[in-house]
Amino acid sequence: MCLAIPGQIQSIEGAEMERTGKVSFGGVVKSIMLACVPDAKVGDYVMVHAGFAISVVDEKEALETLKYLAAMDAVPENP
């Protein structure tokens, strides 16, 4: 089973296949590979699995998912 977590892109560095970004998950910021989401920009929410952003999601969907994860104590409550 795979689990992807939504996070918000805070910054982007690099280009094409070496594109990375700082992504915030409820206040925890991690460096994430963005090569699979070339159109993603700062402020967008992305679904992240194993250190790779795999899709861009809308803010409403991302915040709803984070709310459910927080209810399960899986992530901090303040996205």
N, C-alpha and C positions, 0 to 999 in steps of 0.2 A: 504494500500500500504506500502511496506517495502522499505527502502533505505539502502544500504550497501555502505560504503566508504572505499577506499583502503588506507592503511597505511603501513609504513615500520617498521619492528621489530628492535628496538634498543638494547634491552636486554631481557633475559629470566630468570625467577626464578621459583622455585618449580618443582614439578613432577606430571605427570599424570593428575588427575582431579583437582589438585590445581595449575596447571601450568598457570602462568601469564607472561605478558611481557609489557615493555614500548614500545609503538607504536607511531610513528611520523606521523601526518597528516598535511603536509605542514608546519612543524615547531612546531605545537602544539603537545605535548607529553602527552599521556593518558595511564593509566594502563588498560590492556585488558586481558580477559580470553582467554587462548590458548588451553584449553582442547580439543576442537573440531578439532584442527589441530596439532596432535601430531608430525608430521614430519617437521613442520615449524621451521626455524632456524633464527638466527640473520642475518639481511640483506634481508630476504624474505619480499615480499609484501603480505598482507592478506586483505581480504574483511571483514569489521567489521560492525556488526549490533547490536545495543543495548548492547555494551560493550563486545561482544563475537566475536572472529575471526571465521568466518564460512567457509572460504576456502583460499587456497594459490593461488595467481595469478602471472603471469609473470610480470616482471618490465615494459615491453613495454605497456601492457594492463593497468597496474596501473597508469603509467604516463599519458597515453592518457585520462583516466577517470578523473584524477586530473586536466588536462588541460581544459576539458569541464566544470568541476565544478567551476574552477577559472573564466572561461568566464561568468558563471552565478553569479559570486560573492558569491559562496557558501563556498569556502575555500580560504586561502591565496594562492598567485601565486607561491611561491617558495617551491616546495615539498622537 
